[in-house]
């Protein structure tokens, strides 16, 4: 027996762990109205959302970048003018330029230029749409440091008056009138040219620059889709296509201007340095020329002798080389002074004067790039920022390297100059026969030539710098200007409808399974089997009427057939003539014991059996009241009064000639002791000789123990379980009664079943049930009523 019980428990656990697909599908199909309503509501919401939500358009543009690493050709035609010792800076990278386009600083300039922190909208019919060309403009006279996000509603009144209000502000103003708004500042409304205001409601949304920049940055996309080419794809999602195109155009313009300003900063620094040196050299050259002229006039030297001309001709090559060496030494001296001057520590390096050496070019390019980056970062951070301090450290290191290289180059140039001077002196010593006057003139001429060479060199560099500046072009070029797509990218109505449909399907499923998850009452037959081994021997459907006499009044109904099935099942429990007593109990009141007792007794009586109903609920009797029986004399009287006989308490019932009842009688003060009366066993034995079946309507066993006191008389115990009323954990009561053997022949009767919830395919239907009475039935009813 124990092995059988354990095997049953194992099989029930396995059943609980398995998923009953049919049950799930049936549970969902039974709630099909929920799905219809949910899908309809969700699709309606999706339709409203798609119709009244402002569409968002995608604006796209393409830039090509002169990326030396990826073969960009932009600007290579001007390479001869740009290759001035690294004048134009370091190599370009399309990835670096893409990151620059993503910078917040660039977008902030666009927001400030276009005043994008002020958004104008107009209400038309049922929705509000943003305007690009608004008939009015909000002008800031003096704004607060941090503008609070504020929404204004503007309505035009008579006589050019405007009514403006927000959450905590309302005022009537005229065009051009200044007024102060808390959290915004001093502002005024100005009428624009073009379309005039009508009677519609206009809305102005004011936000801080930072908030608007952050919003636009989320809508901006900058990508390098193909790593093999130097093309940048720009994208901006915006509800107003024309405005979105202008925003993207302004962003590109600000980017190219910033790029050109970086290049021009190097050229301007070089040109300023050259102009300063030209002024000094021009003054010195003028003094030397004046000295030459005075010397000629003073010595009446109109022409040199043949010997002097030969001397000049022979020493001309040395003088030219010496002049170039002197020029180089002079330039390097000036650069060394420029680098050691602390006032120039944050100025761009005049790169065009550096000798054409790759080491100098690379150091200069890095130095200038760091200075330009430092100036950009200082727009958003302070000098104390760790990022700025890191850049300063790099600048200091590069400056030290540049100075070291300049000093090394200068030392080399000085050695070259001294060598040329020595060679020139040797050449001059060979022509000692030249007159003294011509010797002195030769020295002045040589000095003049050196100054002239230096002046010509600086003039040439100044012209090259100016030419290179005019030839400066942005490293990026727009190859596909900003253009909005024809169809909006959001909301995508098809996607919205699909999402609405999916949500409409999922919501009822979630609700159904949530309801099942949190439901603590018995709903299905499988739940009963999951909590107890006690078999279900009867299943009674929901009674849609208030009639308790279903079998008597609706003999061919589905419920009557279910009681016939219960009668059949009881025959397997009551196998001999001595087994006659049927005990009805439940977990709590309200589970249908009295209803079941009446109709079970009636169905047994219809089979020709003599049936007695005994109302043993001495605390809250309901059986006699449902049958309309006088309860003044009953079981309680029999137990306390010897004068009362069995025939005095057994009363016939009008519903069937074979049905009788013993009511509870007056409620005793001690119901349990009354049931334990010494007269009770004799009463039961005597009644068993008179009746074929005795049905005891006992109190709920889950509340009191009266049913257990009566179980000793019962041959079979029917435990009533009512769908959606009996708690699942109360099934442990019947399981404990079964396993402990306190009640014999225990079976469960499920009452008030909703067949749609109880189990797939369950129900007797209306087999054999006439919807309308036939002629014979009508005739019987007439005679019965008469």
Secondary structure, 3 states (H helix, E strand, C coil): CHHHHHHHHHHHHHHHHCCCHHHHHHHHHHCHHHHHHHHHHHHHHHHHHHHHCCCEEEEEEEEEECCCCCCCCCCHHHHHHHCCCCCCCCCCCHHHHHHHHCCHHHHHHHHHHHCCCEEEEEEECCEEEEECCCCEEEEEEEECCCCCCEEEEEEECCCCEEEEECCCCEEEEECCCEEEECCCEEEEEEECCCCCCCCCCEEEEECCHHHHHHHHHHHEEEECCCCCCCEEEEEEEECCHHHHHHHHHHHHHHHHHHHHHHHHHHHHHHHHHHHHHHHHHHHHHHHHHHHHHHHHHHHCCCCCCHHHHHHHHHHHHHHHHHHHHHHHHHHHHHHHHHHHCHHHCCCCCCHHHCCCCHHHHHHHHHHHHHHHHHHHHCCCCCCCCHHHHHHHHHHHHHHHHHHHHHHHHHHHHHHHHHHHHHHHHHHHHCCCCCCHHHHHHHHHHHHHHHHHHHHHHHHHHHHHHHHHHHCCCCCEEEEEEEEECCCCCECCHHHHHHHHHHHHHHHHHHHHHHHHHHCCECCCHHHHHHHCCCCEEEEEECCCCCCCCHHHHCCCCHHHHHHHHHHHHHCCCCCCCCCCEEEEEECCCCCCHHHHHHHHHHHHHHCCCCEEEEECCCCCCCHHHHHCCCCCCCHHHHHHCCCCCHHHHEEECCCCCCEEEECCCCCCCCHHHHHCCCCHHHHHHHHHHHCCEEEEECCCCCCCCHHHHHCCCCCEEEEEEECCCCEHHHHHHHHHHHHHCCCCCEEEEEEEECHHHHCCCCCCCCCCCCCCCCHHHHHHHHHHHC
